């Protein structure tokens, strides 16, 4: 089934031209500097590459989800996980909570800047002692009348130093379990916030931070939706957060295969180019087949999301399979390069580092397997919570 129209392909061509012109030649410097100049996001906003599925009233384009699929596939072909994750976090992991559940005031305040590329957002869920078990977070937002007093800490927050605001998951009622969790938009220049950059294995072009909140005043107007509904909003949003690993992993894997074949066709050993060795040819054949298979399944899952069909099982399966395969492809393709694969002068070293986080972020492979197990073995049901 073809999910892409002529308009989709025209968009892809335009985006690819832009990335090759404005991004490709700068990736090495951004990776070395461990920072992406914010001007590139403004350029992407000016060109209409951001806010693709957001409503026109906030500066978006109201397009279908497959435009986002193209965006992240093409961005991932730049071979910098840090480059693509920066906007994945903004467009799909943080800002949708404002769009879906926020007040009109919050939407007007933040969404136009997100779409124009002027604002960078992040989401603060994980804590030093709490990962996927969101109900056990310790960050608290105490009601002080017309504001909340926020205390606690978050960690592994992509865009945490770089960003302008963080969607913060906090307990507004410490006695109510999941019904005591709320979402707050917190401006990262607020007094009482300290941000510390984490030195990490991959995604060097993006920052990942630990954020601490020490008596931070947050206006009641910055509450997203209803107090105590944050946990349910998160459960709805996590499906998109996991699904977007499909296009970014597919784009990266296809780039890896292309680069590997290019290298194999010019690298000689024992008097011939190594693309003539059967063992390597068969590995390429197997990897290419597996990528095509997950691509078909992944696109199907994207189409379900596009049709607003909430399917936790298939979404979890897609995230599990595509990130595990991405890690495998990165390892196998690095091997094609031999000793050169271990060198930063060649593309596979970075991809090898960047791919490793896929089976950890947005729910580990183990969490994905547990969700799938509950559905398959125990017939557990996960239903979308209506706001």
TIVOKE-61247 format. One record per residue (C-alpha): x negated, y negated, z; residue in three letters. Coordinates in pm, 1 decimal, decimal comma. Each point is the difference from the previous one (the first is absolute). Example, Ala and Ser with C-alpha at 12.3 -4.5 7.8 and 13.67 -1.06 7.14 Angstrom:
@east: -1230,0&north: 450,0&up: 780,0&type: ALA
@east: -137,0&north: -344,0&up: -66,0&type: SER
! end
This chain:
@east: 0,0&north: 0,0&up: 0,0&type: UNK
@east: -129,2&north: -344,1&up: -91,5&type: UNK
@east: 52,0&north: -255,0&up: 275,9&type: UNK
@east: -170,6&north: -284,7&up: -184,5&type: UNK
@east: 165,6&north: -231,7&up: -251,7&type: UNK
@east: -162,7&north: -227,2&up: -255,8&type: UNK
@east: 21,9&north: -280,6&up: 258,2&type: UNK
@east: -188,3&north: 214,4&up: 250,7&type: UNK
@east: -277,5&north: 69,9&up: -250,3&type: UNK
@east: -28,1&north: -365,5&up: -97,6&type: UNK
@east: -38,7&north: -82,6&up: 366,9&type: UNK
@east: -265,8&north: 269,6&up: 38,7&type: UNK
@east: -197,4&north: -134,1&up: -294,2&type: UNK
@east: 15,4&north: -356,6&up: 130,5&type: UNK
@east: -100,1&north: 107,3&up: 352,0&type: UNK
@east: -283,9&north: 217,4&up: -129,1&type: UNK
@east: -137,2&north: -289,8&up: -204,9&type: UNK
@east: 13,0&north: -226,2&up: 304,4&type: UNK
@east: -172,9&north: 251,6&up: 228,1&type: UNK
@east: -274,7&north: 70,3&up: -253,1&type: UNK
@east: -56,1&north: -372,1&up: -42,9&type: UNK
@east: 33,2&north: -130,5&up: 356,3&type: UNK
@east: -67,8&north: 296,2&up: 229,3&type: UNK
@east: -214,3&north: 275,2&up: -149,7&type: UNK
@east: -320,4&north: -202,3&up: -16,7&type: UNK
@east: 39,4&north: -121,6&up: 358,5&type: UNK
@east: 67,1&north: 328,6&up: 178,0&type: UNK
@east: -364,4&north: 71,4&up: 82,4&type: UNK
@east: -41,0&north: -339,5&up: 167,8&type: UNK
@east: 326,7&north: 30,5&up: 191,9&type: UNK
@east: -100,7&north: 343,6&up: 121,2&type: UNK
@east: -341,6&north: -130,5&up: 103,6&type: UNK
@east: 146,7&north: -309,8&up: 168,3&type: UNK
@east: 273,4&north: 217,5&up: 154,4&type: UNK
@east: 247,7&north: -271,8&up: -85,2&type: UNK
@east: 222,7&north: -92,4&up: -292,7&type: UNK
@east: 35,9&north: -374,2&up: -74,5&type: UNK
@east: 360,7&north: -98,9&up: 57,0&type: UNK
@east: -4,6&north: -192,5&up: -326,0&type: UNK
@east: 47,4&north: 323,2&up: -194,8&type: UNK
@east: 337,5&north: 59,1&up: 165,1&type: UNK
@east: 106,3&north: -352,5&up: -92,6&type: UNK
@east: -100,3&north: 74,3&up: -358,8&type: UNK
@east: 201,8&north: 321,4&up: 6,0&type: UNK
@east: 295,0&north: -188,6&up: 143,1&type: UNK
@east: -26,4&north: -267,6&up: -267,4&type: UNK
@east: -3,0&north: 272,3&up: -268,1&type: UNK
@east: 313,2&north: 162,3&up: 143,0&type: UNK
@east: -163,6&north: 320,0&up: 124,6&type: UNK
@east: 121,7&north: -26,8&up: 360,8&type: UNK
@east: 350,8&north: 17,9&up: 146,6&type: UNK
@east: 112,0&north: 216,6&up: -289,8&type: UNK
@east: 296,5&north: 160,4&up: 176,6&type: UNK
@east: 78,4&north: -298,3&up: 223,7&type: UNK
@east: 308,2&north: -218,1&up: -67,9&type: UNK
@east: -32,5&north: -295,4&up: -232,8&type: UNK
@east: 131,9&north: -240,4&up: 266,5&type: UNK
@east: -332,2&north: 38,6&up: 185,6&type: UNK
@east: -215,3&north: -20,4&up: -311,4&type: UNK
@east: 7,5&north: 370,6&up: -87,7&type: UNK
@east: 114,2&north: 171,8&up: -317,2&type: UNK
@east: 262,7&north: 254,3&up: 108,9&type: UNK
@east: -161,3&north: 277,2&up: -205,2&type: UNK
@east: 23,0&north: 374,9&up: 50,6&type: UNK
@east: -247,3&north: 199,6&up: 209,8&type: UNK
@east: -193,5&north: 132,5&up: -298,7&type: UNK
@east: -152,9&north: -343,4&up: -49,0&type: UNK
@east: -154,1&north: 47,5&up: 346,3&type: UNK
@east: -112,7&north: 348,3&up: -105,5&type: UNK
@east: -183,8&north: -155,2&up: -296,0&type: UNK
@east: -147,6&north: -274,1&up: 219,0&type: UNK
@east: -161,0&north: 244,4&up: 241,5&type: UNK
@east: -108,6&north: 246,9&up: -267,8&type: UNK
@east: -184,5&north: -271,9&up: -188,2&type: UNK
@east: -146,8&north: -162,5&up: 310,8&type: UNK
@east: -133,8&north: 338,7&up: 111,4&type: UNK
@east: -184,2&north: 41,4&up: -332,2&type: UNK
@east: -232,3&north: -277,1&up: 120,6&type: UNK
@east: -151,4&north: 267,1&up: 227,1&type: UNK
@east: 32,8&north: -198,2&up: 321,2&type: UNK
@east: 241,0&north: 139,6&up: 255,5&type: UNK
@east: -42,9&north: -319,5&up: 199,5&type: UNK
@east: 123,5&north: -207,5&up: -292,9&type: UNK
@east: 320,3&north: 194,7&up: -55,5&type: UNK
@east: 87,8&north: 58,1&up: 367,5&type: UNK
@east: -8,2&north: -372,8&up: 73,4&type: UNK
@east: 308,3&north: -65,7&up: -210,3&type: UNK
@east: 162,3&north: 334,5&up: 73,9&type: UNK
@east: 10,3&north: -107,0&up: 363,0&type: UNK
@east: 141,4&north: -340,4&up: -91,0&type: UNK
@east: 255,8&north: 103,5&up: -260,8&type: UNK
@east: 113,2&north: 339,7&up: 132,6&type: UNK
@east: -101,9&north: 52,8&up: 362,9&type: UNK
@east: 63,2&north: -328,2&up: 180,6&type: UNK
@east: 209,2&north: -251,6&up: -192,4&type: UNK
@east: 289,0&north: 237,7&up: -82,3&type: UNK
@east: 104,0&north: -13,6&up: 366,4&type: UNK
@east: 51,1&north: -373,9&up: -34,0&type: UNK
@east: 184,0&north: 45,7&up: -328,8&type: UNK
@east: 230,9&north: 277,6&up: 122,6&type: UNK
@east: 68,3&north: -100,1&up: 358,1&type: UNK
@east: -129,9&north: -351,5&up: 61,4&type: UNK
@east: 205,1&north: -316,2&up: 37,4&type: UNK
@east: 34,3&north: -238,0&up: -291,4&type: UNK
@east: -232,4&north: -235,4&up: 184,4&type: UNK
@east: -273,5&north: 266,0&up: 15,9&type: UNK
@east: 50,9&north: 88,2&up: -364,7&type: UNK
@east: -33,6&north: -361,2&up: -108,6&type: UNK
@east: -303,7&north: -49,6&up: 221,4&type: UNK
@east: -204,4&north: 301,6&up: -110,1&type: UNK
@east: 122,5&north: 160,1&up: -322,9&type: UNK
@east: -82,0&north: -280,4&up: -248,3&type: UNK
@east: -361,4&north: -6,8&up: 124,6&type: UNK
@east: -27,1&north: 378,7&up: -22,1&type: UNK
@east: 119,2&north: -8,7&up: -359,0&type: UNK
@east: -217,4&north: -296,3&up: -102,1&type: UNK
@east: -310,0&north: 162,0&up: 149,9&type: UNK
@east: -46,0&north: -273,8&up: 259,9&type: UNK
@east: 80,8&north: 222,7&up: 299,1&type: UNK
@east: -148,2&north: 332,7&up: 105,6&type: UNK
@east: 195,2&north: 218,7&up: 240,8&type: UNK
@east: -72,1&north: 313,5&up: 198,4&type: UNK
@east: 186,2&north: 237,4&up: 226,1&type: UNK
@east: -96,1&north: 86,4&up: 356,4&type: UNK
@east: 120,3&north: 343,5&up: 105,8&type: UNK
@east: -302,2&north: 206,5&up: 106,0&type: UNK
@east: -152,6&north: -61,6&up: 343,1&type: UNK
@east: -323,5&north: 125,6&up: 157,1&type: UNK
@east: 189,7&north: 280,7&up: 174,4&type: UNK
@east: 301,3&north: 36,6&up: -229,5&type: UNK
@east: 15,1&north: 98,2&up: -367,1&type: UNK
@east: 296,5&north: 175,6&up: -157,8&type: UNK
@east: 186,6&north: 25,2&up: 333,1&type: UNK
@east: 143,5&north: -350,3&up: -35,3&type: UNK
@east: 240,7&north: 39,4&up: 291,2&type: UNK
@east: -296,3&north: -0,3&up: 239,8&type: UNK
@east: -145,9&north: -337,0&up: -98,8&type: UNK
@east: -106,9&north: -221,7&up: 288,7&type: UNK
@east: 7,7&north: -346,0&up: -157,5&type: UNK
@east: 270,6&north: -197,7&up: 179,0&type: UNK
@east: 203,6&north: -307,4&up: -90,3&type: UNK
@east: 152,0&north: -148,3&up: 315,0&type: UNK
@east: 311,2&north: -215,9&up: -38,4&type: UNK
@east: -71,4&north: -352,4&up: 124,0&type: UNK
@east: 316,5&north: -168,8&up: -113,7&type: UNK
@east: -68,4&north: -166,8&up: -333,7&type: UNK
@east: -319,3&north: 198,5&up: -64,6&type: UNK
@east: -166,0&north: 337,0&up: 60,3&type: UNK
@east: -328,5&north: 36,8&up: 186,7&type: UNK
@east: -201,7&north: 259,6&up: -190,1&type: UNK
@east: -270,8&north: 212,5&up: 161,1&type: UNK
@east: -181,9&north: 308,7&up: -125,9&type: UNK
@east: -224,8&north: 109,4&up: -284,0&type: UNK
@east: 13,0&north: 157,1&up: -344,3&type: UNK
@east: -272,0&north: 177,1&up: -195,0&type: UNK
@east: -80,8&north: 116,0&up: -353,7&type: UNK
@east: 195,4&north: -297,4&up: -134,5&type: UNK
@east: -75,4&north: -55,8&up: -368,5&type: UNK
@east: -17,7&north: -374,9&up: -72,0&type: UNK
@east: -22,6&north: -60,6&up: 375,1&type: UNK
@east: -280,9&north: -256,7&up: -25,0&type: UNK
@east: 75,3&north: -113,0&up: -354,5&type: UNK
@east: 374,2&north: -43,3&up: 44,7&type: UNK
@east: 232,1&north: -284,8&up: 92,3&type: UNK
@east: 266,1&north: 190,7&up: 191,5&type: UNK
@east: 63,2&north: 343,2&up: 147,3&type: UNK
@east: 327,3&north: 190,5&up: 31,1&type: UNK
@east: -48,9&north: 111,3&up: 359,2&type: UNK
@east: 168,7&north: 303,1&up: 150,8&type: UNK
@east: 62,6&north: -69,9&up: 367,0&type: UNK
@east: 216,3&north: 112,8&up: 289,0&type: UNK
@east: 259,0&north: -257,2&up: 99,0&type: UNK
@east: 148,8&north: 248,5&up: 248,9&type: UNK
@east: -246,5&north: 242,0&up: 158,7&type: UNK
@east: 279,8&north: 213,8&up: 148,1&type: UNK
@east: 198,8&north: 69,3&up: -318,0&type: UNK
@east: -233,1&north: 232,8&up: -194,9&type: UNK
@east: 33,3&north: -40,9&up: -375,2&type: UNK
@east: 293,9&north: -236,4&up: 52,9&type: UNK
@east: -233,0&north: -241,6&up: 174,7&type: UNK
@east: -230,2&north: -54,7&up: -297,9&type: UNK
@east: 21,8&north: -318,7&up: -208,1&type: UNK
@east: -183,6&north: -161,3&up: -291,3&type: UNK
@east: -146,6&north: -349,7&up: 27,3&type: UNK
@east: -169,3&north: -216,1&up: -261,2&type: UNK
@east: -309,2&north: -140,1&up: 169,1&type: UNK
@east: -213,5&north: -267,8&up: -163,6&type: UNK
@east: -361,1&north: 109,7&up: 33,4&type: UNK
@east: -123,6&north: -349,1&up: 84,0&type: UNK
@east: 210,6&north: -0,2&up: 318,6&type: UNK
@east: -171,5&north: -77,5&up: 328,7&type: UNK
@east: -93,2&north: 313,0&up: 195,1&type: UNK
@east: -78,4&north: 221,4&up: -301,6&type: UNK
@east: -343,0&north: 154,6&up: -39,1&type: UNK
@east: -97,9&north: 189,8&up: -315,7&type: UNK
@east: -297,8&north: 232,5&up: -28,8&type: UNK
@east: -106,6&north: 150,7&up: -330,6&type: UNK
@east: -56,0&north: 377,4&up: -6,3&type: UNK
@east: -301,6&north: 135,2&up: -189,7&type: UNK
@east: 138,2&north: 291,6&up: -199,5&type: UNK
@east: -97,6&north: 274,9&up: -243,8&type: UNK
@east: 188,3&north: -127,0&up: -305,0&type: UNK
@east: 230,6&north: -274,6&up: -125,6&type: UNK
@east: -289,9&north: -241,1&up: 46,0&type: UNK
@east: 161,8&north: -282,1&up: -197,9&type: UNK
@east: 287,4&north: -20,2&up: 247,3&type: UNK
@east: -23,5&north: -68,4&up: 368,7&type: UNK
@east: 140,2&north: 223,3&up: 268,8&type: UNK
@east: 34,2&north: -144,0&up: 347,3&type: UNK
@east: 85,9&north: 45,0&up: 362,0&type: UNK
@east: 236,9&north: -274,1&up: 112,6&type: UNK
@east: 58,3&north: -89,4&up: 363,9&type: UNK
@east: 289,0&north: -212,4&up: 128,1&type: UNK
@east: -55,0&north: -187,3&up: 325,3&type: UNK
@east: 313,5&north: -188,0&up: 109,7&type: UNK
@east: 84,4&north: -95,1&up: -358,5&type: UNK
@east: 316,3&north: -207,5&up: -28,8&type: UNK
@east: 226,0&north: 117,1&up: -283,3&type: UNK
@east: 313,9&north: -192,7&up: -84,7&type: UNK
@east: 327,8&north: 188,2&up: 23,5&type: UNK
@east: 54,2&north: -109,4&up: -359,5&type: UNK
@east: -281,0&north: 239,0&up: -97,7&type: UNK
@east: 194,5&north: 308,3&up: 109,3&type: UNK
@east: 72,0&north: 216,2&up: -304,9&type: UNK
@east: 361,0&north: 118,2&up: -3,0&type: UNK
@east: 143,7&north: 105,2&up: 333,5&type: UNK
@east: -186,6&north: 51,5&up: 323,1&type: UNK
@east: -46,3&north: 371,3&up: 68,2&type: UNK
@east: 42,0&north: 103,9&up: -363,6&type: UNK
@east: -368,8&north: -8,6&up: -93,0&type: UNK
@east: -58,7&north: 373,9&up: 22,3&type: UNK
@east: 281,7&north: 70,8&up: -243,8&type: UNK
@east: -116,1&north: -269,9&up: -240,2&type: UNK
@east: -345,7&north: 160,5&up: 4,9&type: UNK
@east: 131,7&north: 347,8&up: -71,2&type: UNK
@east: 174,5&north: -137,2&up: -308,0&type: UNK
@east: -306,7&north: -191,2&up: -116,8&type: UNK
@east: -256,2&north: 275,5&up: 44,1&type: UNK
@east: 131,6&north: 184,5&up: -305,6&type: UNK
@east: -110,9&north: -281,6&up: -231,0&type: UNK
@east: -329,7&north: -31,0&up: 188,5&type: UNK
@east: -70,2&north: 366,4&up: -73,4&type: UNK
@east: 136,5&north: 3,7&up: -353,0&type: UNK
@east: -232,8&north: -271,2&up: -128,7&type: UNK
@east: -292,9&north: 236,3&up: 51,3&type: UNK
@east: 132,4&north: 174,4&up: -312,5&type: UNK
@east: -79,4&north: -269,0&up: -260,9&type: UNK
@east: -324,7&north: -115,7&up: 161,5&type: UNK
@east: -130,3&north: 356,3&up: 32,0&type: UNK
@east: 106,1&north: 91,0&up: -354,2&type: UNK
@east: -171,9&north: -305,3&up: -146,0&type: UNK
@east: -317,5&north: 70,9&up: 196,4&type: UNK
@east: -5,1&north: 369,0&up: -94,2&type: UNK
@east: 49,4&north: -73,7&up: -368,2&type: UNK
@east: -284,1&north: -251,2&up: 20,2&type: UNK
@east: -219,2&north: 268,0&up: 162,2&type: UNK
@east: 69,9&north: 250,7&up: -276,4&type: UNK
@east: -65,5&north: -258,6&up: -271,4&type: UNK
@east: -330,4&north: -106,8&up: 156,1&type: UNK
@east: -104,8&north: 360,4&up: 53,7&type: UNK
@east: 65,0&north: 98,1&up: -361,1&type: UNK
@east: -186,9&north: -308,3&up: -120,7&type: UNK
@east: -297,6&north: 96,4&up: 215,9&type: UNK
@east: 12,5&north: 367,4&up: -99,4&type: UNK
@east: -6,3&north: -87,3&up: -367,8&type: UNK
@east: -329,4&north: -188,0&up: 32,4&type: UNK
@east: -177,0&north: 191,7&up: 277,3&type: UNK
@east: -223,5&north: 275,7&up: -137,5&type: UNK
@east: -121,0&north: 314,0&up: 173,1&type: UNK
@east: -162,0&north: 309,8&up: -148,3&type: UNK
@east: 3,5&north: -159,3&up: -342,3&type: UNK
@east: 366,7&north: -95,4&up: -21,3&type: UNK
@east: 248,1&north: -243,2&up: 148,4&type: UNK
@east: 161,6&north: 140,0&up: 311,4&type: UNK
@east: 352,6&north: -29,3&up: -139,5&type: UNK
@east: -88,3&north: 315,9&up: -194,0&type: UNK
@east: -40,2&north: 213,1&up: 314,6&type: UNK
@east: 305,6&north: 218,0&up: 45,5&type: UNK
@east: 5,0&north: -20,5&up: 379,5&type: UNK
@east: 21,1&north: -381,0&up: -14,4&type: UNK
@east: 250,3&north: -1,6&up: -286,2&type: UNK
@east: 228,6&north: 230,8&up: 195,4&type: UNK
@east: -22,8&north: -219,0&up: 308,7&type: UNK
@east: 105,4&north: -299,8&up: -209,1&type: UNK
@east: 286,4&north: 207,1&up: -142,1&type: UNK
@east: 121,4&north: 102,6&up: 345,0&type: UNK
@east: -26,0&north: -347,8&up: 151,6&type: UNK
@east: 174,6&north: -158,2&up: -298,0&type: UNK
@east: 283,6&north: 252,7&up: 27,5&type: UNK
@east: 42,4&north: -65,1&up: 371,2&type: UNK
@east: 4,9&north: -376,3&up: -53,1&type: UNK
@east: 267,3&north: 31,6&up: -268,5&type: UNK
@east: 210,9&north: 221,9&up: 227,0&type: UNK
@east: -8,9&north: -240,4&up: 296,2&type: UNK
@east: 58,5&north: -288,1&up: -238,5&type: UNK
@east: 326,4&north: 152,4&up: -121,5&type: UNK
@east: 113,6&north: 78,7&up: 354,0&type: UNK
@east: -115,5&north: -338,0&up: 127,8&type: UNK
@east: 185,0&north: -189,5&up: -270,8&type: UNK
@east: 312,1&north: 198,4&up: 82,0&type: UNK
@east: -27,8&north: -108,5&up: 362,7&type: UNK
@east: -52,8&north: -359,2&up: -114,6&type: UNK
@east: 314,5&north: 25,1&up: -209,3&type: UNK
@east: 194,4&north: 116,9&up: 305,4&type: UNK
@east: -122,8&north: -304,7&up: 189,1&type: UNK
@east: 83,1&north: -218,9&up: -298,1&type: UNK
@east: 356,2&north: 132,1&up: 17,6&type: UNK
@east: 6,3&north: -68,2&up: 377,1&type: UNK
@east: 14,6&north: 372,4&up: 80,8&type: UNK
@east: -153,7&north: 64,0&up: 342,7&type: UNK
@east: -184,3&north: 333,0&up: -10,7&type: UNK
@east: -244,7&north: 45,7&up: 285,7&type: UNK
@east: -93,5&north: 355,1&up: -98,1&type: UNK
@east: -107,0&north: -74,2&up: -357,0&type: UNK
@east: -165,9&north: -327,4&up: 95,5&type: UNK
@east: -203,7&north: 177,4&up: 268,7&type: UNK
@east: -90,4&north: 276,7&up: -244,5&type: UNK
@east: -113,9&north: -253,7&up: -258,8&type: UNK
@east: -218,9&north: -184,8&up: 249,0&type: UNK
@east: -149,8&north: 325,2&up: 128,3&type: UNK
@east: -76,0&north: 146,3&up: -341,6&type: UNK
@east: -128,7&north: -310,9&up: -175,2&type: UNK
@east: -239,7&north: -104,7&up: 277,4&type: UNK
@east: -134,9&north: 352,5&up: 45,4&type: UNK
@east: -54,1&north: 25,6&up: -375,4&type: UNK
@east: -162,7&north: -343,9&up: -11,6&type: UNK
@east: -254,5&north: 115,9&up: 253,8&type: UNK
@east: -63,8&north: 317,8&up: -200,2&type: UNK
@east: -40,0&north: -187,2&up: -329,0&type: UNK
@east: -242,5&north: -246,3&up: 159,2&type: UNK
@east: -212,8&north: 284,7&up: 132,1&type: UNK
@east: 0,3&north: 201,0&up: -322,5&type: UNK
@east: -67,9&north: -302,4&up: -220,8&type: UNK
@east: -287,1&north: -112,1&up: 219,9&type: UNK
@east: -146,1&north: 348,0&up: -51,4&type: UNK
@east: 10,8&north: -47,0&up: -378,5&type: UNK
@east: -244,7&north: -288,3&up: 43,8&type: UNK
@east: -244,3&north: 212,8&up: 198,0&type: UNK
@east: -252,3&north: -211,6&up: 190,2&type: UNK
@east: 127,1&north: -311,3&up: -175,1&type: UNK
@east: 337,5&north: 56,0&up: 162,8&type: UNK
@east: -165,2&north: -61,2&up: 336,0&type: UNK
@east: -126,2&north: -338,2&up: -117,8&type: UNK
@east: 190,9&north: -325,7&up: 38,8&type: UNK
@east: -119,0&north: -86,4&up: -351,1&type: UNK
@east: 265,9&north: 236,8&up: -134,7&type: UNK
@east: 377,9&north: -23,4&up: 55,7&type: UNK
@east: 71,5&north: 322,8&up: 185,1&type: UNK
@east: -175,5&north: -82,6&up: 327,5&type: UNK
@east: 247,8&north: -280,2&up: 70,1&type: UNK
@east: 300,9&north: 203,8&up: -106,4&type: UNK
@east: -115,7&north: 286,9&up: 220,3&type: UNK
@east: -10,5&north: -236,1&up: 298,4&type: UNK
@east: 323,7&north: -176,4&up: -82,1&type: UNK
@east: 205,9&north: 313,8&up: -62,3&type: UNK
@east: -64,9&north: 142,4&up: 345,7&type: UNK
@east: 245,3&north: -230,3&up: 173,9&type: UNK
@east: 293,9&north: 114,5&up: -213,2&type: UNK
@east: 64,0&north: 308,9&up: 210,9&type: UNK
@east: -10,6&north: -213,4&up: 316,4&type: UNK
@east: 177,0&north: -331,0&up: -67,3&type: UNK
@east: 378,8&north: -45,0&up: 4,3&type: UNK
@east: 37,4&north: 337,3&up: 170,6&type: UNK
@east: -265,1&north: 269,4&up: -5,2&type: UNK
@east: 27,5&north: 315,2&up: -207,0&type: UNK
@east: 75,9&north: 181,0&up: 324,4&type: UNK
@east: 292,8&north: -234,4&up: 69,7&type: UNK
@east: 127,2&north: 46,8&up: -355,9&type: UNK
@east: -14,1&north: 377,7&up: 43,0&type: UNK
@east: 185,4&north: -20,9&up: 329,7&type: UNK
@east: 278,5&north: -210,4&up: -153,0&type: UNK
@east: 29,9&north: 242,7&up: -292,5&type: UNK
@east: -4,7&north: 298,4&up: 236,2&type: UNK
@east: 284,9&north: -141,1&up: 206,9&type: UNK
@east: 209,9&north: -51,9&up: -311,3&type: UNK
@east: -78,8&north: 336,5&up: -160,8&type: UNK
@east: -8,6&north: 222,7&up: 308,3&type: UNK
@east: 242,4&north: -171,4&up: 234,5&type: UNK
@east: 224,1&north: -177,5&up: -252,0&type: UNK
@east: -65,8&north: -330,0&up: 172,5&type: UNK
@east: 168,4&north: -299,5&up: -162,7&type: UNK
@east: -155,3&north: -342,1&up: -42,7&type: UNK
@east: 255,8&north: -260,4&up: -96,2&type: UNK
@east: -51,3&north: -362,7&up: -86,0&type: UNK
@east: 111,4&north: -235,3&up: 275,6&type: UNK
@east: 222,9&north: -274,7&up: -127,7&type: UNK
@east: -75,2&north: -347,2&up: 124,7&type: UNK
! end
